[in-house]
Amino acid sequence: MNSAFHIPVKKTHQLSSRNVIGRRIREARLKSKPPVSQDDLAGRLAAKGIVLDQTAVSRIERQERYLMDYEVAAIAKCLKVSVAWLHGEK
C-alpha cells in the first residue's frame, strides 16, 4: 500500500474516557432532592424525546459513552443544572 494514500484513522478505543461530564451527571443526579435514579433520568429524557435507557446512562457516568450536544442539553434540563456546570464551570 502506498503511504501517500493512507488516511490516518482516529483510534477512539485508546482514549481513557469518552466524555468529560459523566462524573458531573452522576453528582447532579445524586445531589437532587430527592436523588434521581439512572432509570428516572432515562424516563425524564424519554419524556423529552431522548431515548437513553438506564444502561446508557450508566455508561455515560462511567465515561464509556459519547454524548451528543442535544443529549447534554437535555440531561442538564432534566437535572436542573447548566451545561456549563456539567463541564465543570461555575
N, C-alpha and C positions, 0 to 999 in steps of 0.2 A: 504494500500500500504506500502510495506517495504521501509523504508527510505534509506536502503543500495543500492537500485536500482533507487533511484530518481536522475535524472540528472538535475542540475540547468540550466535554460534557461535564456539567456541574455534578459533583458527587454528593448528593444530599444525605446519603446514608452515613457519611463521615462526620456530619455535624453532630455535636453533642446534644443540642436541643433544637427543636424546630419552631419554637416561638419564645418570646421574651415575657409574655404576660400570663402564662399558665399559673404560676405561683400566686400572682396577684388576684386572679379569678378565684382561686381557692380561698384566699384570705378574705376577699369581699363576701364570698358565699357564706363562710363560717361566721363572719362578724355581723351579718344581717340579724335583725331581731324580728322574729325567730330565725335561727340559721336556716339556710336554703340547702336542701339536699341536691346532689347531682341530678337525680331524677326530677325534682321540682324545677330546677333550672332548665332541663331539657323540655319540660312541659311549658314553661313560660316562653321559651324560644319557639316552640311549635305554634303557640298562640300568635306569634308574630310572623309565622310563615317560614321559620328557620328550622330545618329538620336536622337535629342532632340528638342522638339518643344518649342515655347515661354513659355508655361505653365511650362514645366520642368525647363527652365532657371529661371523663376520667383521663383519656389520652391527651387532651388539651392541657389539663392540670399537671400531668407528668411531662409536659413539653415534648410529647411524641407526635403531635399532630399540628400541621399548619393551620392557620386561621385566615379566612378571607376578611377583607376590611368590613364588609357588611355584617359578618358574624361578630366581629369585635364590637361594632357599634350596637348591635342587638344585645349582646351579653352585658355591656355597660348599662344599657337602659334597664334590663331585667334586674340587675343588681344595684341599681340606683347609684352608680359611680360614673365618673367621667372616663372617656377613652384615655385622656392624659394620665389619670390616676392609674389606670391599668398598665400604662407604660412606665410607671414609676415616678411621674411628675406630680407636683403638688397641686 
